[in-house]
Amino acid sequence: MAAAQRHTANRDHLRSGPTFNPSPAGRRLTDRQPEDPGLIEATSTGRTSPILLKLVVLYTRPDDPDAFDQHYSATHMPLVDKIPGLQRTDTARFVAAADAGEQTYYRVTQLYFADQGALNAAFGSDEGKATAADYQNIAPPGSRMFVAVLDD
């Protein structure tokens, strides 16, 4: 863990942009909690980097859920997996609204990056641009994307 440095509350460096590290298709990286609980890391091919930022994508309910799921699994996620600088990906399909309210969203995807510079570089790459273009094709109206800075 000598290469990893503890991040602090001062996160001005996040404004400079993150990058995606490609992970092989079908392979998901896992978190581990190091000795310092203020640092979350993902390991890819022996390289360790702190994860400070995530892109949260919320998809609304599609008109044809089966067609959406097919495209999402067979086309969209393989594009996501090629994004340079991507350190981790989590995906889930919502099955109920726990508060008994309307189930507005159908699926969530979370993409983790080292920082804002890594995220910007990722979507500035050819792979990132292809993924963003496919998002425009697949995302039902009302779908949203948010950038979140992880808490210490």
DRENPA-3360 file (N, C-alpha, C; in nm, 2 decimals, always signed):
BEGIN
1 = MAAAQRHT = +0.08/-0.12/+0.00/+0.00/+0.00/+0.00/+0.08/+0.13/+0.00 ~ +0.21/+0.11/-0.02/+0.30/+0.23/-0.02/+0.27/+0.32/-0.13 ~ +0.22/+0.27/-0.25/+0.19/+0.36/-0.36/+0.06/+0.44/-0.34 ~ -0.03/+0.38/-0.26/-0.15/+0.45/-0.24/-0.13/+0.55/-0.13 ~ -0.19/+0.67/-0.15/-0.18/+0.77/-0.04/-0.32/+0.80/+0.01 ~ -0.33/+0.83/+0.14/-0.46/+0.86/+0.20/-0.51/+0.99/+0.15 ~ -0.64/+0.99/+0.11/-0.69/+1.11/+0.06/-0.75/+1.19/+0.18 ~ -0.76/+1.32/+0.17/-0.81/+1.40/+0.28/-0.94/+1.47/+0.24;
9 = ANRDHLRS = -0.99/+1.54/+0.33/-1.11/+1.62/+0.31/-1.09/+1.72/+0.20 ~ -0.97/+1.77/+0.17/-0.94/+1.86/+0.07/-0.93/+1.78/-0.07 ~ -1.04/+1.80/-0.15/-1.04/+1.72/-0.27/-1.04/+1.81/-0.39 ~ -0.97/+1.92/-0.39/-0.96/+2.01/-0.50/-0.91/+1.94/-0.63 ~ -0.83/+1.84/-0.61/-0.77/+1.76/-0.72/-0.88/+1.69/-0.80 ~ -1.00/+1.67/-0.74/-1.11/+1.60/-0.81/-1.16/+1.68/-0.93 ~ -1.15/+1.81/-0.92/-1.20/+1.90/-1.03/-1.12/+1.89/-1.16 ~ -1.00/+1.82/-1.15/-0.92/+1.81/-1.27/-0.96/+1.70/-1.37;
17 = GPTFNPSP = -1.04/+1.60/-1.32/-1.09/+1.49/-1.41/-1.03/+1.36/-1.39 ~ -1.11/+1.25/-1.40/-1.07/+1.11/-1.39/-1.05/+1.03/-1.52 ~ -1.00/+0.91/-1.51/-0.98/+0.82/-1.62/-1.04/+0.68/-1.59 ~ -1.08/+0.61/-1.69/-1.13/+0.47/-1.67/-1.02/+0.37/-1.70 ~ -1.01/+0.27/-1.62/-0.92/+0.16/-1.65/-1.00/+0.04/-1.71 ~ -0.97/+0.00/-1.83/-1.05/-0.11/-1.88/-1.04/-0.24/-1.80 ~ -1.15/-0.30/-1.78/-1.15/-0.43/-1.72/-1.20/-0.53/-1.82 ~ -1.14/-0.65/-1.82/-1.19/-0.75/-1.92/-1.34/-0.77/-1.92;
25 = AGRRLTDR = -1.40/-0.79/-2.03/-1.54/-0.82/-2.04/-1.58/-0.93/-1.95 ~ -1.69/-0.91/-1.87/-1.74/-1.01/-1.78/-1.67/-1.01/-1.65 ~ -1.56/-0.94/-1.63/-1.49/-0.94/-1.51/-1.52/-0.82/-1.42 ~ -1.55/-0.84/-1.30/-1.58/-0.73/-1.21/-1.48/-0.73/-1.10 ~ -1.43/-0.61/-1.07/-1.33/-0.59/-0.96/-1.40/-0.57/-0.83 ~ -1.34/-0.61/-0.72/-1.40/-0.60/-0.59/-1.33/-0.50/-0.51 ~ -1.40/-0.44/-0.41/-1.34/-0.35/-0.31/-1.27/-0.44/-0.21 ~ -1.18/-0.38/-0.14/-1.13/-0.43/-0.02/-1.10/-0.32/+0.08;
33 = QPEDPGLI = -1.12/-0.34/+0.20/-1.09/-0.24/+0.30/-0.95/-0.25/+0.35 ~ -0.86/-0.16/+0.32/-0.72/-0.16/+0.37/-0.72/-0.12/+0.52 ~ -0.60/-0.12/+0.58/-0.59/-0.09/+0.72/-0.65/+0.04/+0.75 ~ -0.64/+0.14/+0.66/-0.70/+0.27/+0.68/-0.84/+0.27/+0.63 ~ -0.94/+0.28/+0.71/-1.08/+0.28/+0.66/-1.12/+0.40/+0.58 ~ -1.04/+0.50/+0.58/-1.06/+0.62/+0.50/-1.03/+0.60/+0.35 ~ -0.97/+0.49/+0.31/-0.92/+0.47/+0.18/-0.99/+0.34/+0.12 ~ -1.06/+0.35/+0.01/-1.11/+0.24/-0.06/-1.03/+0.21/-0.18;
41 = EATSTGRT = -0.99/+0.09/-0.21/-0.91/+0.06/-0.32/-0.97/-0.05/-0.41 ~ -0.94/-0.05/-0.53/-0.97/-0.16/-0.62/-0.84/-0.20/-0.68 ~ -0.83/-0.33/-0.70/-0.70/-0.38/-0.76/-0.73/-0.44/-0.90 ~ -0.65/-0.40/-0.99/-0.66/-0.45/-1.13/-0.52/-0.49/-1.18 ~ -0.50/-0.61/-1.21/-0.38/-0.66/-1.26/-0.26/-0.61/-1.18 ~ -0.27/-0.62/-1.05/-0.16/-0.58/-0.96/-0.15/-0.43/-0.93 ~ -0.23/-0.35/-1.00/-0.22/-0.20/-0.98/-0.32/-0.16/-0.88 ~ -0.29/-0.08/-0.78/-0.38/-0.03/-0.68/-0.39/+0.12/-0.69;
49 = SPILLKLV = -0.52/+0.17/-0.69/-0.54/+0.31/-0.69/-0.65/+0.34/-0.60 ~ -0.65/+0.46/-0.53/-0.77/+0.49/-0.45/-0.89/+0.53/-0.54 ~ -1.00/+0.49/-0.49/-1.13/+0.53/-0.56/-1.19/+0.64/-0.49 ~ -1.21/+0.76/-0.55/-1.27/+0.87/-0.49/-1.40/+0.92/-0.55 ~ -1.43/+0.87/-0.66/-1.54/+0.92/-0.74/-1.62/+0.81/-0.81 ~ -1.75/+0.83/-0.82/-1.83/+0.74/-0.91/-1.93/+0.81/-0.99 ~ -1.96/+0.75/-1.10/-2.07/+0.80/-1.19/-2.18/+0.71/-1.17 ~ -2.30/+0.76/-1.13/-2.42/+0.68/-1.10/-2.52/+0.71/-1.21;
57 = VLYTRPDD = -2.55/+0.60/-1.28/-2.65/+0.61/-1.39/-2.78/+0.54/-1.35 ~ -2.89/+0.62/-1.35/-3.02/+0.56/-1.32/-3.10/+0.56/-1.45 ~ -3.15/+0.44/-1.48/-3.23/+0.42/-1.60/-3.38/+0.40/-1.56 ~ -3.46/+0.48/-1.62/-3.61/+0.46/-1.60/-3.66/+0.34/-1.67 ~ -3.78/+0.30/-1.63/-3.84/+0.18/-1.69/-3.85/+0.19/-1.84 ~ -3.79/+0.09/-1.91/-3.80/+0.10/-2.06/-3.94/+0.04/-2.10 ~ -3.98/+0.08/-2.22/-4.11/+0.03/-2.28/-4.10/-0.12/-2.30 ~ -3.99/-0.18/-2.34/-3.97/-0.32/-2.36/-3.85/-0.37/-2.27;
65 = PDAFDQHY = -3.88/-0.41/-2.14/-3.77/-0.44/-2.06/-3.68/-0.56/-2.11 ~ -3.74/-0.66/-2.18/-3.66/-0.77/-2.23/-3.56/-0.72/-2.34 ~ -3.60/-0.63/-2.43/-3.52/-0.58/-2.53/-3.41/-0.49/-2.47 ~ -3.45/-0.41/-2.37/-3.35/-0.33/-2.30/-3.24/-0.41/-2.23 ~ -3.29/-0.51/-2.16/-3.19/-0.60/-2.08/-3.10/-0.67/-2.18 ~ -3.15/-0.71/-2.30/-3.07/-0.78/-2.40/-2.96/-0.68/-2.45 ~ -3.00/-0.56/-2.49/-2.90/-0.46/-2.54/-2.80/-0.42/-2.43 ~ -2.85/-0.40/-2.31/-2.77/-0.36/-2.19/-2.66/-0.46/-2.17;
73 = SATHMPLV = -2.70/-0.59/-2.16/-2.60/-0.70/-2.13/-2.51/-0.73/-2.25 ~ -2.56/-0.74/-2.37/-2.48/-0.78/-2.48/-2.41/-0.67/-2.55 ~ -2.45/-0.55/-2.54/-2.39/-0.44/-2.62/-2.33/-0.33/-2.52 ~ -2.42/-0.28/-2.44/-2.38/-0.16/-2.36/-2.27/-0.20/-2.25 ~ -2.29/-0.30/-2.17/-2.19/-0.33/-2.07/-2.05/-0.37/-2.13 ~ -2.04/-0.44/-2.24/-1.91/-0.47/-2.30/-1.84/-0.34/-2.34 ~ -1.92/-0.24/-2.39/-1.86/-0.11/-2.42/-1.81/-0.04/-2.29 ~ -1.89/-0.05/-2.18/-1.84/+0.01/-2.05/-1.71/-0.06/-2.01;
81 = DKIPGLQR = -1.70/-0.19/-2.02/-1.59/-0.26/-1.97/-1.46/-0.22/-2.04 ~ -1.47/-0.16/-2.16/-1.35/-0.11/-2.24/-1.31/+0.03/-2.20 ~ -1.38/+0.10/-2.12/-1.35/+0.24/-2.09/-1.22/+0.25/-2.01 ~ -1.12/+0.32/-2.06/-0.99/+0.33/-1.99/-1.01/+0.41/-1.86 ~ -0.94/+0.36/-1.75/-0.95/+0.42/-1.62/-1.06/+0.38/-1.53 ~ -1.15/+0.29/-1.58/-1.26/+0.24/-1.50/-1.20/+0.14/-1.40 ~ -1.23/+0.16/-1.28/-1.17/+0.08/-1.17/-1.27/-0.03/-1.12 ~ -1.39/+0.00/-1.13/-1.49/-0.09/-1.08/-1.63/-0.06/-1.13;
89 = TDTARFVA = -1.71/-0.16/-1.15/-1.85/-0.14/-1.20/-1.94/-0.22/-1.11 ~ -2.05/-0.16/-1.07/-2.16/-0.23/-1.00/-2.29/-0.20/-1.08 ~ -2.37/-0.31/-1.10/-2.50/-0.29/-1.17/-2.60/-0.37/-1.09 ~ -2.73/-0.32/-1.10/-2.84/-0.38/-1.03/-2.97/-0.34/-1.10 ~ -3.07/-0.43/-1.09/-3.20/-0.40/-1.14/-3.29/-0.38/-1.01 ~ -3.37/-0.27/-1.01/-3.46/-0.25/-0.90/-3.58/-0.35/-0.91 ~ -3.62/-0.40/-0.80/-3.73/-0.50/-0.80/-3.85/-0.44/-0.72 ~ -3.83/-0.34/-0.63/-3.94/-0.28/-0.55/-3.89/-0.15/-0.50;
97 = AADAGEQT = -3.99/-0.07/-0.47/-3.97/+0.06/-0.40/-3.99/+0.03/-0.25 ~ -3.89/+0.04/-0.17/-3.90/+0.01/-0.03/-3.99/+0.10/+0.05 ~ -4.01/+0.22/+0.00/-4.10/+0.32/+0.07/-4.24/+0.31/+0.02 ~ -4.28/+0.21/-0.06/-4.41/+0.19/-0.11/-4.45/+0.30/-0.21 ~ -4.36/+0.38/-0.26/-4.38/+0.48/-0.36/-4.37/+0.42/-0.50 ~ -4.38/+0.51/-0.59/-4.36/+0.47/-0.73/-4.22/+0.42/-0.76 ~ -4.20/+0.31/-0.83/-4.07/+0.26/-0.87/-4.03/+0.34/-1.00 ~ -3.97/+0.45/-0.98/-3.93/+0.54/-1.09/-3.82/+0.48/-1.18;
105 = YYRVTQLY = -3.72/+0.42/-1.11/-3.61/+0.37/-1.19/-3.61/+0.22/-1.20 ~ -3.56/+0.17/-1.31/-3.55/+0.03/-1.35/-3.42/-0.03/-1.31 ~ -3.31/+0.04/-1.34/-3.18/-0.02/-1.33/-3.08/+0.09/-1.28 ~ -2.97/+0.05/-1.21/-2.87/+0.15/-1.17/-2.73/+0.08/-1.21 ~ -2.64/+0.17/-1.26/-2.51/+0.13/-1.29/-2.42/+0.23/-1.22 ~ -2.31/+0.18/-1.15/-2.22/+0.27/-1.09/-2.08/+0.24/-1.14 ~ -2.01/+0.35/-1.19/-1.88/+0.34/-1.25/-1.78/+0.41/-1.16 ~ -1.68/+0.35/-1.11/-1.59/+0.41/-1.02/-1.45/+0.45/-1.08;
113 = FADQGALN = -1.41/+0.57/-1.04/-1.28/+0.63/-1.09/-1.20/+0.68/-0.98 ~ -1.07/+0.70/-1.02/-0.97/+0.76/-0.92/-1.01/+0.90/-0.88 ~ -1.05/+0.98/-0.98/-1.08/+1.12/-0.95/-1.15/+1.18/-1.08 ~ -1.18/+1.31/-1.07/-1.25/+1.38/-1.18/-1.17/+1.38/-1.31 ~ -1.04/+1.39/-1.30/-0.96/+1.39/-1.42/-0.97/+1.25/-1.49 ~ -0.97/+1.14/-1.41/-0.99/+1.01/-1.47/-1.12/+0.99/-1.54 ~ -1.23/+1.05/-1.48/-1.36/+1.04/-1.54/-1.36/+1.12/-1.67 ~ -1.31/+1.24/-1.67/-1.31/+1.32/-1.79/-1.23/+1.26/-1.90;
121 = AAFGSDEG = -1.11/+1.20/-1.87/-1.03/+1.13/-1.97/-1.10/+1.01/-2.02 ~ -1.17/+0.94/-1.94/-1.24/+0.82/-1.98/-1.34/+0.85/-2.08 ~ -1.42/+0.95/-2.06/-1.53/+0.98/-2.16/-1.48/+1.07/-2.27 ~ -1.35/+1.11/-2.26/-1.29/+1.18/-2.38/-1.22/+1.08/-2.47 ~ -1.21/+0.95/-2.43/-1.15/+0.85/-2.51/-1.25/+0.80/-2.61 ~ -1.20/+0.73/-2.71/-1.29/+0.67/-2.81/-1.39/+0.57/-2.75 ~ -1.34/+0.49/-2.65/-1.42/+0.39/-2.59/-1.53/+0.46/-2.50 ~ -1.49/+0.57/-2.44/-1.59/+0.65/-2.36/-1.69/+0.72/-2.45;
129 = KATAADYQ = -1.65/+0.77/-2.56/-1.74/+0.83/-2.65/-1.84/+0.73/-2.71 ~ -1.79/+0.61/-2.74/-1.88/+0.50/-2.79/-1.98/+0.46/-2.69 ~ -1.94/+0.45/-2.56/-2.03/+0.42/-2.45/-2.13/+0.53/-2.43 ~ -2.09/+0.65/-2.43/-2.19/+0.77/-2.42/-2.29/+0.77/-2.53 ~ -2.24/+0.74/-2.65/-2.34/+0.74/-2.77/-2.44/+0.63/-2.75 ~ -2.39/+0.51/-2.70/-2.48/+0.40/-2.68/-2.58/+0.43/-2.57 ~ -2.54/+0.50/-2.47/-2.63/+0.55/-2.36/-2.74/+0.63/-2.42 ~ -2.71/+0.72/-2.51/-2.81/+0.80/-2.57/-2.92/+0.71/-2.65;
137 = NIAPPGSR = -2.87/+0.60/-2.70/-2.96/+0.51/-2.77/-3.04/+0.42/-2.68 ~ -2.99/+0.38/-2.57/-3.05/+0.28/-2.48/-3.13/+0.35/-2.37 ~ -3.09/+0.46/-2.32/-3.16/+0.52/-2.20/-3.30/+0.57/-2.23 ~ -3.39/+0.51/-2.15/-3.53/+0.56/-2.17/-3.54/+0.71/-2.12 ~ -3.64/+0.78/-2.17/-3.66/+0.92/-2.13/-3.67/+0.93/-1.97 ~ -3.60/+1.03/-1.92/-3.60/+1.05/-1.77/-3.49/+0.98/-1.70 ~ -3.41/+0.91/-1.78/-3.29/+0.85/-1.72/-3.19/+0.96/-1.68 ~ -3.11/+0.93/-1.57/-3.02/+1.04/-1.52/-2.89/+0.99/-1.49;
145 = MFVAVLDD = -2.79/+1.08/-1.48/-2.65/+1.05/-1.45/-2.61/+1.15/-1.34 ~ -2.54/+1.10/-1.24/-2.49/+1.18/-1.13/-2.34/+1.15/-1.10 ~ -2.26/+1.25/-1.06/-2.13/+1.22/-1.02/-2.13/+1.24/-0.87 ~ -2.07/+1.14/-0.80/-2.07/+1.14/-0.65/-1.92/+1.13/-0.61 ~ -1.89/+1.21/-0.51/-1.76/+1.19/-0.44/-1.78/+1.10/-0.32 ~ -1.70/+1.00/-0.31/-1.72/+0.90/-0.20/-1.67/+0.97/-0.07 ~ -1.75/+0.94/+0.04/-1.72/+0.99/+0.17/-1.59/+0.92/+0.22 ~ -1.52/+0.98/+0.31/-1.40/+0.92/+0.38/-1.45/+0.81/+0.47;
% end
